[in-house]
Amino acid sequence: MLNSGRKMLKMISLDDIRRASLSDLKNIAQTIRSRIIEVVSKNGGHLASNLGVVELTLALYKVFDPRKDVVIWDTSHQSYTHKLVTGRWKEFDSLRKFGGVSGYTNRSESPTDWFGAGHVGTSIAAALGIERALKLENKRRNVVVILGDGALTNGEILESLNQIKEQNSKLKIILNDNGMAISSNVGALSKTLSSLRVSGVYTRLKEVVKGILEVSNTGKTIEEELKRMRDGFKNMLSGTDFFEALGLKHIGPLDGHDIETLVKILNGVKTYDHPCIVHVYTVKGKGYEPSEKDAVLFHSAPIFHMKTEQTVSSLDKVSYSEAFGDAMVKLAQKNEKIFAITAAMAEGTGLRDFSRIFPERFLDLGITEQSCVTYAAGLASMGFRPIVAVYSTFLQRAYDQIIHDVALQDLNVIFAVDRAGLVGEDGPTHHGVFDIAFFRSIPKSKIFAPSDISELVSILKSVVDKVEGVVAIRYPKDSQFIDKSSLWRSSKPIDPFKWEILRKGEHTALLAVGSMVRESLLAAEGLNATVVYARCVKPLDTSLLKEISDNHDLIVTVEEGALSGGFGESVAAFLLHQGYKARVLNLGIGEEFVPHGSRRELLEFCKLDSASIKEAVISFSGRRLLNDTEARTW
């Protein structure tokens, strides 16, 4: 295990790297690795991916200066070393904390964060745009992209690769190949890269590279040597090189932890007058044994003890994702038409057991949300019941497919919208706050939001065989203390379209969506308010809504989602069109992108905690409401 003693972790700067000898860089790599492990063990974060690129980042910044050269990290979850050496060493203790350093590149944090990210696949398109802007302004800068092999399954990356030659680009692309995205990579491109790594050619190539670089004399440029090496390498392989066919000079694969070789190769390509791709392979989790052994768990690591190397977890808690996955297995045992689809998220969405038990009715299409939705539409057109399990923030990428391929053709597809609402430390690129708004606008769509884990299972039981069309079930990144063994039996089928009065009060009614039920119940205790669990966001339970509006002066909607286009707007519009006189207050997430922090901190930031809900109602009413122990008069 790495020595993580705090006194040993000397601050490393970009200038330190650029002055360091190659042997010094190896020592710096150890220091940085220790710093990353130290902070992530306390804060949680993307551990495995960052440990895998320490040497690569140091070699890159030995050659390219990110203060002058444009360096873009695809997805950017692997940018911790970059952050540490570009002026955020001291602040790194605040990683993913409210008001602290973001877990991703962020343009507001540093000028060396040239382009912000959080979703995979945006890097090359952004780099091409930046490169064109530099050309128009006659500025000479290198533009470098670092992306993972998992990104090659993403449509935007493939579209952008196809444009590089047409754009007369000089991009330098570093392909960090570790065989992993979040789950293991799938598809033909992944298999091609894997076969390349294990073919034995790499081992010979590594020696060739070192030999060529060692014997090079003044009369031979490194570019000529690299070209000869590349041509020889291509002769050892069968077929056409994928990247060469797209107009990129392809170098590698190289050992991504061999700083000396990386620096020599990167120095060679720095002056290339044409685009190139440097293919390196790395070990995800490098230098920390638990992370190397379980790169999936430590991809987005929970808090863990450095000494015992044990993760800190709530053993008695069950997550919504876990409950969803267990319920899917039970449903599939009863209905052979059920088919589960995910986009590189088998573990995250709770479908790992389903994939093992029903391998013929499960598909992970990699980071291809658009394809997942259209694939589901194809299944649905043949009478199957596909369920697409995907994080809310990533489902945004497939909006056209939901409309064009599913809704327009009146096909039956269920969307299990995981991580709906505020997800916490991953921040604005990952908060799932727009799904209500974008599903609401789709004709005949249905949106359900369970108030707890038991309700999630009940809603699943109730909609799988009975509710048609575009069906969205949204649930948060959260967990509960619950008896998992009895969950399936205790969760009874319900009428999912009906709302439920959980608490009766006077004058004020809180209409709560999903995760906001608990906060609304707590707020109502000091308001003598009625609380309605609005389990069906669309369509509205207009019968109960009319009844509530007849008997209350103030209707308050509470949702963990964007106010613009949200549940509250639909309630207000309905009451206005029906001529009801009750006043309406909509509470939710306003015209802002919510920062990162703990879920509790973010609820308070967005004024969606119980105390803030109560205060908002009191302020809006213009009267001081008395609590339940006092006389209830307006």
N, C-alpha and C positions, 0 to 999 in steps of 0.2 A: 504494500500500500504506500502511496506517496506521502512524504512528510509534509504535513499541512500546518506546521507551526507558524503562527502569524508573524513572528519576528523575522522569519526567514524570507517573507514575501516582499522583497524590494519592488518598489514601483517601477514598471517598465514603460518607457515612452517610445514613440515612433522614431525619434532621433537615436535612441539606444539601439534599436533594431538596425537602422541604416548604418550605424558606425560599427556594429558588432562583427566579429569574425564568424566564420561558419561554425567553428567549435563552440563559440560563445552562444550562438543561437540555439544550440542543443540544450544548454543549461537554462537559457531563457524559456524554452519550451516547457521544461519541468516546473519552473516557477509559475508560469501562466496556468499550467494544468492544475497545480495545487490551488491557485487562487480561484479558478472556476469551480473546482470541487468544493472548496471551503464555502463559497457563497451559495451555490446551488443546494448544498446539503441543508442550509438554513432557510432558504427562500423557495426552493423548488425551481424548476426550469428545465430547459432543453440541455440535458447533460451529454448524452451519448454523441449527438451530432456535433457539439462543440469540441469535445475532446478529440474527435476524429480529424479536425481541421487545424489544430494548433500549428504543426510544422508547415502545413500548406500556407497558412496565413502569414507566418513569419517569413517564409521564402518569398511570398508574393510581395510583401512590403519591404523586403530587402531590395527588390528590383523596381517595383512601382511605388510611387509616393502618393497615397490617397488624398493628400492635400492639393496635389496638382493633377494627378491622373484620376480619371473617373472609374471608380471600382463599385460594381453593383452586385450585391448578394441576392441571389434568387431566394425567395421566401424569407430569408434573413434570420431564421431561427438559429443559424450556425454562426452568428456574428459576434459572439462574446469576446473572442480574442481581438477582433477588430475594435470593439468598444474599449477594451482594456488599454490598448496601445494608442488610442486616439483621444486621450485626455479624460477618460472616465474611470481611471483606476481607483481613486479614492471613493468616488460615488458608487462604485460597483456593488458595495454592500447593500445598496437600496434597490438592487435589481428586482423588477416586477412588483415592487412595493408602491403603494399609493404615493404619487408625487415623485417617485424615483426613476431610475434608469429603466427604459423599456426593454423587453425581451427581444425586440426586433429593431431593425434600422428605422430611424425616425428623423426626418429632415429638420425638425425643430430642436433636436438634441445636439447635432454637430454638423458642421459643413462637410465633414468626411462621410456622412450618411447621405450620399448623393441621391438616393432614391429609396423611399420607404416601401416596406413590403410586409407581408404576413401570409399572403396566399401564394401558392406556387405558380411559376410559369410566366411571370410578368417581366423578367429581367432582360431578355434579349430584345423584346419590342421597345422597352424603355431605353435601352442602350442605343438602339438604332435611331430613336428620336433624338437622344442627346447628341449622338455623333453627327447627325444632320445639322442640328443647331450650331455645333462647334464649327462645322464646315462653312455655314452661312456667315459666321462671324470671324472667319479666318483665324481660328484659334487651334493650336496644335496641342492635343492632349491624347494620351492613350486612353482607350475605353476598354475596360476589362469586366467580364462577367464570370461569376462563379456560380455554377448550378449543380445540383445533384442528379444522379442517374435516374432517380424516381421522377424527376421533372420531365424526362423525355417521353413519358406517357401522356403528358398534358398537351392539349390541342394548341394552346397559344404558343408554346415553345416550338412545336413542329411548324406552325404557320410562320413564325418568325425566322426559324432556320431557313425556310424556303425563300425568304426575302433577302438574305444576306448578300448573295452574289448579285442579285438584281440592283441592290442599293449601292454597289461598289464599296462595300464596307471594309473596314480594317479591324473589326472587332477581334479581341483576344478572348476566347472562351475557355475557361477551365472546367472540365467535366469531372466533378468529384464523385467517383464511383465507389460506393460502399455496399451496393446490393440491397439497400434499404431506403424506403421513404419513411413512413411511420410503421406500417406493416411491411413485410417483404414485398419487393417489387414483383409485378406480374407482367406477362406479355412477351411478344417476340423480341422487342428491343432489349428488354432486361436479359433474356436468354442469350442474345447475341453478345452482350457485354460480359456476361458471366462466362461464356465459353471462351471468350478472348482472355479473360484473366487466368483461367485454369488450363489453357491449352499447352502450357510449357513454353510458348513463344515468348511470354513476358520474361521468364527467367533468362532466356538467352538474350533477349533484347536489352535487359538491364546491363548485362556485361558488355554488350556491344556499345551501348551509349557511353559507359564509363571509359571503355577502351578508346573510342573515337575521340572523346573530349581530351583524354590524356595525351594522345599522340598528335593532336592537331598542331600544325606549324603555322608560321606567319603567312604562308602563301595560300592557306585554305581558310575560308571563312566558316564560321560555325553554321551559317545557313546552308552552305553547300554540304557540310557534313550531315546535317540533320536531314537534308533532302535525300542523300544517299542512304542514310539509315532508314528513312521512311519507305523509300522505294524497295529496299531489301526486305523490310518488314512486310510490305504489301505482297511481295512475291511468296512469302511464307504462308499467306492466308489465301483461302479460296473465295472467289466472288469479288464483287465490287464493294469498296469501302463506302459505307453510308454517308459519312461526312464529306469525303472527297467528292462524292457524286453531287453534293449540294454546293460545291465550290470552296470548301474549307480545307486548308492544309491540316492533316490529322497527325498528331504526334502522340505516341504512347501506345500502350499504357505504361505509366511510370509509378514508382513507389511514392505515394503521397506523404510518407514520413521521412523520406531521404532528402534532407534539406540541401545537401551539397548538389545533388543531381537536379533538384527542382530549381535552384538558383541559376545553375548553368543553362538549363533549358529556357527558363523565363527570360534570362538576359539575351538569349539568342532570338527569341520570338518578339522581343520588345520593339525591334526595329523593322519587323516584317511590314512590307507594304501591301499585304493582303490578309484576309481573315484566316484565323487558324483556331483549332481546338486542341487543347492539351489535355489528354485523358490521363487522369491519375486515379489510382485506387487507394483507398484508405480503410482503416478499421474503425467502425463506429464504436465509440466508447473507449478509444485507445488510452491506455495508461491507468485505467481504473477497472479492476477485474470484474466487479459486479456489473458494471455497465457494459463491458465487453461481452459478458455471458448472456445478459438480458437487455439487448439494445432497444427492445420494444418498451419495456417498463421504464427504462431510463431515457427514452426519447424525450418525453416530457415528464421529468422525474418528480415524484413527491418529495417532501422533506424526508431526510434520512440521517441516521447517526453515522458520523465519519468513522468513529472507532469500531463500532460493531458492524458497520456497513448494512444495517437493517433499515428498511423504510419505515417511516412513521405513518401508521394507518389506523383508521377506526374499524377495528375488526368486526364490530357488531352492526355496522352500518351497511345498507344496501343502496347502491346508486340507481338512478332512473335507468341508465343504460343497461346495467346488469339485470334489472327487473324486466326490461324490454326484451333482452336476449332470451331469458328463461321463458317468458311468455310466448315468444316466437317458436321455440321448440315445441311447446305444448300445442299451439295452434296448428303447426305443421303436421303433428302426429294425427290430428283429426281431419285435416284438409290437405289432400295431396296436390292441390292447385297452388298452394302458397309457395312463393319464390322470393328469396331475399337477395337484395343487391346493395352493394356499398362501394364507395370510392376510396380505396386504400385505408379503410377504417374498420376492419373486422373487429379488432380489439376495442377500439374507442366506442363503437356503437353497441357493443355487447353481443356480437354475432359469432364469436369464435366457436362456441359450442354448436351453434346451428350449422356452421360450415363443416364441422367434423361429422355431425350426425346425418346431415342431409347434403352431402357434397354435390349431388346432381341438381339440387334446387337452391344453390347458392352461387353467387358470382361476385368477385371483387375485380372490378375493371380498372383498378389503378386510379390515378388522379384525373379522372375523366367524368366529372359530374354531368356534363351534357350527354355523353354517351350512355351513362347509367339511366338517365330518364328516358331517352329514346329506346334503349334496350327494353326497359320496363313496358313502354308503350307497345313494342312488338309482342312481348309476352301476353299483355292484356288483350291485344287484338285476336289472340288465339284462345282466349278463354281462361288464361291463368290469372292468378291474383298476386301480382308483384307488389312487394313492399320495399321501397327505397329508403334505406337508413342513412342519413347524412347530417352533418352538422349544419345548423341554420346558416351560418356565415358562408359556408361553401355551396349551399344550395342556391345562393344568389346567382351563381355562375350558370345555372341551368334554367333561368326564368323563361327564355324563349322556348325551350323544349317542353316545359310544363304547359305553356299555352298552346304552342303549335302542334306538338306531337301527342299530347294527352288530352287536354281540355277540348280543343277544337274537334277532335275525332270522337269525343264522348267515350273515352276509355276509362277503365277502372284501375286506378293506381293509388296506393296509399303511400304517403310520405311521412316517415317517422323522423320528425324534425328535432334532432338532439341538440343540446347546448343552446336552446332558445332562451333569449333574455341576456342578462349580464353574466358573462362567464368568468369574470375575475381577472387574474393576473396576466392573461394573454392580451387583454386590452382591446382597443377599438377595431383592429383588423379581425377580431374573433367574436365580438359581441353579436349575439343573434337577435337583433332588435327590429329587423325589417320584414320578417317573414309574414306576420299578420297582414301588414300593408300590401305585400305583393300577392299573397294568396287571395285576399279580400276582393281584389279587382278582377279576378278571373271568374267569368260567368259560371254559375252552378257549383262553385267550389264549396267545400265544407271544411271548417276549421275547429278542432277540438283542443282544449287545454286542460289537462288533468290538474287537480288541486294537490294531489299527493301520489305516491307510488301505487297504492292500491287502486286509485282511480285510473291511473294509466293502464293497468291490466284490465280493469273493467271496461274501459273505452275500447281497448283493442279487441276484447271478446265480442263487444257489441257492434263493431263496425265492419269487421273482416268479411262476414258473409252477407251483410244486409245493406251497407251504405255504398252507393255507386258514385262514379265520377272521380274528380280530383278530391282526395281526402288528405288533410294535413293534421297530424297529431303532434303538437309542440310541447316539449318538456325541458326543464332546466338542467344545467350541470350542477347537480345537487344529490344528496343522499339522505336517508332516514334510518332511524333505529326501527327495524321491522323484522318480523319473523319470516324469513325468506321461504322456509319450508312449507308454510301454510298460506303463502301469498296467493297462489293460484286458486286454491279452494275458497278462500275468504273473499276474493274479488268477484262479485256477482255481476252478471250482465245487467245493463241499465238501458233506459231510453237516453241515448247520448245527446239528443236534441233538446232535452228539458233542463232548464235551470233549476236551482234548488235554494230555498230560503234556509240559511243556516242559523240565523239569529233575527228575531223580530224586535223592532224598535219603533221610534216615532220620528216623524218629520224628515229624517235623512235616510237615504238608502245607498249603501255602497255595493256597486256591481263589480265583483272582483273576478279577474281572469287568472286561472292557473295558479302560479306561484304566489300571487298577490292575495289569495284567500286568507292565508295565515296572518299576514300583516294587517289586512282589513279587519279581521276578527279582533285582533289586539287593539287596533285603533277605535273600533266601535264600542269598546268597553267604557270609554270615557265620553262617548257621544250619545249614548242611548240610540244607536243607529241600527237599522236593518242591514243585514249582510246577505247578499245573494251570490251564490257560486254560479258564475256564468260559464259552465263547462263547454258550451257550444258558442264560439265566437261568431261563427257564420254558419247557418242563418241564425238570426236573433230569435229568442223565445218571445215572440211578440205578445203572446197571451199573458205571460207573467209580467212582461215589461209594462203592458198597459195597466195591469192590476197594481203594480208597484207605483207607477206614476200617478195613479188616481189617489193613492193614500199617502204620498210623501211630497214635501215641498221642494226637496233638493235631491237630485240624482247625481251620485258621484261614481264615475267609472275609474277603475284602477287596473292598469296593465303594465307588464314589464316588456314594453315594446314602444316603438315610435308612435307618437301621438298623431303625426301626419299620416292619414290613411288608416288609422288604427281602429280598434274596437269602439273607443269613446266617440269618435266621429260618426260611426254608424248608428250608435244609440241616439246621439243628439239629432242627427238628420231624421231618424224615424219619428222621434217625438215632435220635431218641428213640423214635419209633413202631416202628422196626425192631429195637430192643433193642441197638443197638451201644453199646459201652462207651467209645469214643474221646471225649475231651473236645473241646469246641467253643468257639472264641473268635471272636466277630463283630466286625470292624472296619469302621467306616463313619462316617456323620454322625449324631451323637446328637440329643438333645432340645434343639436350639438353631437359631436362624437365623444363618447364617454371614455375617459382614460383607463389605465390599468390600476388594479388594486384588489383587495379582497372583496368578495361578493357583498359582505356586510357594509364595508366602506362605500362601495359603489351604490348600494341601495340608499344609503344616507346622502350621498352626493347627488343622486337623482331625485331626492325627496320622496322615495317610495318605501321607506321604513315606516313602521306603525306610528311613531311619534310625529313624523313629518306629514303623514296622511291626516292625522288628527288635527294638526295645526293648520293645514291647508283648508280643511272643512270649516274650522272655526273662523279663519280669516275670510274665507269666501262668503260665509253666511252673514258676516257683519255683526254677529251676536255672540255672546259668550255662552256656549252650551254648558249646562250643568251636568255633573257626573251622575251616575245611577243612584247615588245615595242622597241626592238633593232633589228638591222640587223640580219637576220637569216642565218648565214654562218657557215660552219664547219671549 
